[in-house]
Amino acid sequence: MARRLSWFLCMSIALLCLPAAVHADTSAPAFNPLGDMAAYTDSSLTLNSITEMAIPAGGGLRSEVLKGDIWYLKLERGDREQAAIRQQLKAYGESIGAELLRWEPDSAIFRKDMGNGEVWWCQASLEDGMQLTVVKTLRIVPGKPLTFSLGGDGRNEIRFFMDNPGGKFRSLSVTVPQGEFALTAELTMRSGAYKRTINGQWSMDASRANRFSIDAIPQEAGTCTYSLFTNAGSPATDVRVELIEHPFPVPKVVMGEKLGALRIKNVPYGLARILTANRFSVVHVEHPEFPSGTGFESGDVTPEGDAYFLLPAGLWQVEVMPVKQDKATAIRAQFVPVHSGKETVLDWPLAMTTVFGDDSGSGIEINTITPKGGEAEVTFSLQGADAKSIVPTPASLDIKESGSAGKTLSVKRTKIPLDIVLLVDSSGSMKGQMQNALAATKKIHRNPARHRQGPGGGFRYQAQNHPRHHQRRSPQGTGRGQGQRRDLSQ
């Protein structure tokens, strides 16, 4: 069943997967104890499939979910000794430098990192003869791009994974010479009965651009699996994917089944909430305290008036609604850490909930935001009766992104064209004065700057920032300075 790329955010990534393609004639895997494929009693290859292996960890077993191309190889025992078959497999693993992850009387697990992005896994059943499940996975690391050939008469989908230790912001750069492609991501973390899954998806059309920067990928520590695919019948294309690690810090989270707490200061009750979905991704939660996966998003209020949430551990997105929403609909902070069994305090700037919606008409309005690499240029307007007496300076501007302070580089007044409305009284009371009134009106029209009163206009400042999605505002329209009334009789 062919997939189409005309989709948007779905709640289940599994719906996007093609049925696995099975091939009777197989190419040889890199982990191949017998060397010759004809030496096996039976063999098959399944592309883009999933399997699970139980690997010893911390005195117990850790489940490792592997996604990639899977070979199934079988060797009947025949008249050979089972001990000889076991020894042959172990000796082969040692000869290629494979890591022996598990060795039991009737089973074994090997892992071999080839150093070129390929990581091979082998799970062996050694009860009667030898049955091997050999998995080829592709790992992407910072600074070592991977190139995939997709479309044409070849494969339409490829899977790769990323091991993220956490602590640094990461993004993907995808170069698409032609055609339409889609990328999905899945990161699953488990701790006791708590399971946290982050799914994301992005579409890329070469008719719009050839290079796509994807910076909304999962940032939490763990193994994230990606699937890159195109439509059946698409032309053959080489797609280049590069993982970029930025110097921006991302908090590390202490995971655990026990709930954590988030206290948000300076936010009126009901204006803060936890977001589990955005345009590109969604967080699924399975926890004994929240059987339905929801119920922690709205929180409660403390006697001190703080917003208070009890929720599972992880990096969360916090959204705060302004007091009034005529200038901004929401203000968001990304990557707010909640640790298992601990409380996180988010000191929300008090001005952020009031400056965008003062009943008196005073406040600040963000007009434009222009990212420039590690910096950003923002134009804003000060409004209200006292605005003309306020002259912003780098020292007086406080910039925070997800609680981290930014640095203001410069502030200067912008040049904004004046909006002037002239009302001319043409009633009988203007008898004998109309010519003077019209002459004064023409003078203002020809040279409005000479007749300007008050500072008006707006300001522009440059700031060093973290990745631009750490904190977002949603402006609605752009405002201008208040007009000045002029007495035409003067």
Secondary structure, 3 states (H helix, E strand, C coil): CCCCCCCCCCCCHHHHCCCCEEECCCCCCCCCCCCCHHHCCEEEEEEEEEEEEEEEECCEEEEEEEEEEEEEEEECCCCCCHHHHHHHHHHHHHHCCCEEEEEECCEEEEEEECCCCEEEEEEEECCCCEEEEEEEEEECECCECEEEEECCCCCCEEEEEEEECCCEEEEEEEECCCCEEEEEEEEEEEECCEEEEEEEEEEEECCCCCEEEECCCCCCCEEEEEEEEECCCCCCEEEEEEEEEEEEECCCCCCCCCCEEEEEECCCCCCEEEECECCCEEEEEEECCECCCCCCCCCEECCCCCEEEEECCEEEEEEECCCCCCCEEEEEEEEEEECCCCEEEEECCCHHHHCCCCCCCCEEEEEEEEEECCEEEEEEEEECCCHHHCCCCHHHCCCEECCEECEEEEEEECCCCCCCCCCCCCCHHHCCCHHHHHHHHHHHHHCHHHHCCCCCCCEEEEEECCCCCCEEEEECCCCCCCCCCCCCCC
